[in-house]
Amino acid sequence: MLAAMFLFFQSIVAQEQVVTGNVTDGETGLPLMGVTIVEIGTSNGAVTDFDGNYTIEVSPDAILEFSILGYGRQEIPLDGRTTLDVIMSEDAEALDEVVVTSLGLTREKKSLGYAVTELQSEEVNEVKDFNVANSLVGKVPGLVVNSSGGVGSGSRITIRGNNTLTGNNQALIVVDGIPIDASGNESGGSIFNSTVTGGGITDINPSDIESVSVLKGPNAAALYGSRAASGVILITTKKGTRGRGLGVSINSNVVFENPMFLPEFQNEYGQGNNGAYYADLENFGGSSWGPRFDGSSQLYYTGEQRPYEAQPNNIDEFFETGLQAINTVAIDKGGENFSTRFSYTNNNTSAVLPNSDLQSHNFNLRALVDLSDKFHIDSKATYFTQDLNNRVNLGTEGVLAFVYRTPRNVRTSDLRRYKPSLWEDPSMFADEYAAISYAGQNKSIGNPYWMLNEDQNDERRDRFIGFTKLTYEFNDWLSLFARVGGDITNSRTEYVQNYGHHFFYTGRLNFGTFKNTELNGDFLFTANKDITDKFNLVANFGGNLSKRTSEGVIVRGQDFRLPSRVFLSNTNIQTSTHNPLQIKKVNSLYGQLSLSYDDFLYLDLTGRNDWSSTLAEDNRSYFYPSASLSVLVDRFIDPDKDWLNMLKLRGSWADVGNDTGPYQLYQTFSVPTQGYLGLTVLNGPEVRLNPDLKPESVQSSEVGLEFNMFGNRFYGDFSYYSIRTTDMIYNVPVPPGTGFTFFKENVGEVRNKGFEALIGGSPIRTENFKWETSLNFSTNNNELVALIDGLETLPLNTLGNFSVRASVGGGIGDLYGTTWKTNEDGERLVNAEGFPLAGEVEKLGNAQPDWIAGFSNTFTLNNWSLRFLVDGRFGGEIYSATSSYLDAAGVSERTLQFRDGGVVVDAINEGTGAQNTESITAQEYWGSYSGITSNYIYDQTNVRLREFALNYRFPSDMVGQIGLSQASIGLIGRNLFFFYKDAEDIDPDSSIGTGLSGQGISLNNAPSLRSIGLNLNINF
């Protein structure tokens, strides 16, 4: 019997043969990567590699089908051959581009009545960034990304402007059809100590991404419900390849990072006040308003006598060369009825700030199995863990506040000795524990090296994301899938200001533990049937159960008993905060009806109803519909497609709702840890909650035009949209006499209107050379139409006389501040002493850019390719508080003005009305000038070389000799330089937070980084 089985299997093996070949473009002769080869009548298949090569094991009499988007499909009998090379020709009729849309459904792009932009894996992986959001900049019309800098920090992603005052205007992130938890994507914004966390999209491994689809606004994302009112970013991850056998791929992406630029500093005057040296340590300060450098021996902040001379590189020397190394190993195996892929990615990043780094590990496993001809399973599990050491804080108390204002004569090597024990003679300092800053000890001025070595701002995050999806095909036109997915995040934070700290001498600590979960279960019936030869119907009906939870505990301690011993029981004063389990549930039913006629007319109708646990019973159910229409009119203009391959007119309308967070309906009271006289007391809340809250309403309409011309060598996509948001849920400020600070109400109306355009093509295509280019640009006009009676403006953030507001008649993110006070004739005024005067607070601009653009080019010559991306932000304003503080401290290059002899300001004396004749010193001038907001309102306009990649793909015959199937190496760069930048000292793309409160302000931000390195790909 064993012999019979052996002969049987031997006969099966004998019937199979290995076929190899190469697939090329019929016009250019270049190899075609990604061509799918399938043995007709089976699920056995293969895909061509970078060089167009393939290998497949089939029967001798097999018929192979070759297909790829934009080329004519070919069916070729094998007839016993073991080598089969194929030349493929472009086919306009085959250019039915397929994109991923809501719920993970794939649709032909020509059938969509709304705007969708899709990016492929190489567009986010070639010039890799640990934060996928940063790889989207300049590539998607209407998408704006603001970063705050610093390793491990998140970014703010908005699509088509700010739609609401609730704070969260960011896009929903969906991975493989499962919405993920976005906790941490609205963080920072504090003027004093802004911590911008990661989370959400920052935890997605770019090496696992197959494609990214951006659904713009409610029209495209209606089936996702209220969470998608600001658009959706759909991430589809990689799967194994069926019929491929075992494959191993290795990617190593290593870049070195340095500050892209730093503020311009003066190097002629050093530490001192009013043009004089500091006379003694007691009155020693941190300003650079001393005399001109002369090399004489003067009192130093250590108490020593040192040469009084410039240290022109002391700020440069503080920053180190950062290293980001992202390495991935992936194993891929597929058979006739299954595929599986496992990947491991390690990210080891050392920041440009000393003693600040990030390490993360990502494990991903995905498997797809055909349990039968009708029953299929798709399952994925991802585990991510990250350790972040010394996250940089922004603001007036952040570490960069004390770096940028370092006096111009202070040596960086001296600052590294930030405590007495690091000096040869510790007794030269009066306090053995106090931090030593460039103003001495106990001066409320920090030493950045102390802050990065003695203090802590650490985070550990562990995250699991997974799903299982079962699909059953009842027949050739009806199917059902059921899916369960989960996203569980546990994080631990440790924030310590050690004993001897410049602000909190006896020290304090803050330890937190947090857990966030997102659980989703959904199902979807899909019917796809040709009613007649020309009429097709696709109907979807499904539902979703969503449960989101959050909880956390924070313990705080201050006043360390034993210096430099950091643990809770070593503190004299201890408090804690317990955030009990908060649960939000949303149950949904939805449906979609798609009708098409004769492959040129497409109509989509959708409807969704949500039942939210966060709204009152009478308001918790809300329905929102959408409709879209797409018409291909090219058949009536150029039916033979001689020059017009496709011309589409489209339009859509949608109305979606938006709820609020949990427990916002009924009043609660807190119990303080220590009550008055030891009694148990209740603290009243600041916000009066509202049991009658209604869901927000977001209505959107859009029209557009798309075309492909001249054999698909030239394409374009244009959109105009209008979005109207009403009944926004917001905490409205109220008079103290009410007993509250805010009332939670439905208020106001916001409108966004804009235009988006994308044009591109392949101007040159020869046998050995190809040039592909694209240009996108978009503009958005945001207006706050109304709030409530008696309220015209809402403050979002405030710093002195400066504020970020939402103002009726203006927009969300309006910037307000003082200008130089003038008389009726517009002449500037000074006071009796000749000091510049600040006038009334007025509107100075808006934080949202007027328009954005991206220009991408790829040149391919044989095995070489060169790709670069230039992007720009035009218009919009930002307040550089950084520049204001630099001027006040006397360290900026600007403050060289008026150092010799002072200045008589050309202005009018406010008191007398006569021309000013009073002379003031440079310190007095810049001290007053730096307090006038409008002097530091900068235009955000900037154009930069965002990405650069020069790649070489090794020939197959070369790498094949060492057992490789393909290999490539590339020189890559990000943020290489500015072609134009209007703002001084700062990157105008930066902000101090990822929420609304962080927009329009740059305040001691970490510098933007220039990255240069190598990208290596090896496949076995």
Secondary structure, DSSP 8 states (H G I E B T S, - for coil): -HHHHHHHHHHHHHH-EEEEEEEEETTT--B-TT-EEEETTSS-EEE--TTSEEEEEE-TT-EEEEE-TTB--EEEE-TT-SB--EEE-B-GGG---EEE-GGG-EEEGGG-SS-EEEEEHHHHHTT--SSGGGGSTTTSTTEEEEE--STT--EEEEESS---SSS----EEEETTEE---TTSS-B--SSSB-----GGGGS-GGGEEEEEEE-HHHHHGGGGGGGTT-EEEEEE----TT-EEEEEEEEEEEEEEES----B--SB-SBBTTB---SGGG--S-B-S-B----EEE-TTSSEEE----TTHHHHHS--EEEEEEEEEEEEE-SSEEEEEEEEEEEEE-SSTT-EEEEEEEEEEEEEESSSSEEEEEEEEEEEEEEES---BSTTSHHHHHHT--TT--HHHHT--SGGGSS-GGGSS-SSS-EETTEESSS---HHHHHHTSEEEEEEEEEEEEEEEEEESSSSEEEEEEEEEEEEEEEEEEEE-TT-SS-TT-EEEEEEEEEEEEEEEEEEEEEEESSSSEEEEEEEEEEEEEEEEEEEEEEEEEESSTT---GGGEEEEEEEEEEEEEEEEEEEEEEEEEEETTTEEEEEEEEEEEETTS-TTTSEEEEEEEEEEEE-HHHH-TT-SSEEEEEEEEEEEEEEE---SS-SS---B--SS-GGG----B--SEE--TT---EEEEEEEEEEEEEETTTTEEEEEEEEEEEEEEEEEEEE--GGGS-SEEEEEEEEEEEEEEEEEEEEEEEE-SSEEEEEEEEEEEEEEEEEE-BTTB-EEEEEEETTEEEEEEBTS-EEEEEEEEE-B-TTS-BEE-TTS-B-EEEEEEEEESS-SEEEEEEEEEEETTEEEEEEEEEEES-EEEEHHHHHHHHHT-BGGGGTTTTT-EE-SSEETTT-SB---EE-HHHHHHHHTT-GGGGEEE--EEEEEEEEEEEE--HHHHHTTT-SEEEEEEEEEEEEEEEE-SSSS-TTB-SBSSGGGTTEESS----EEEEEEEEEEE-
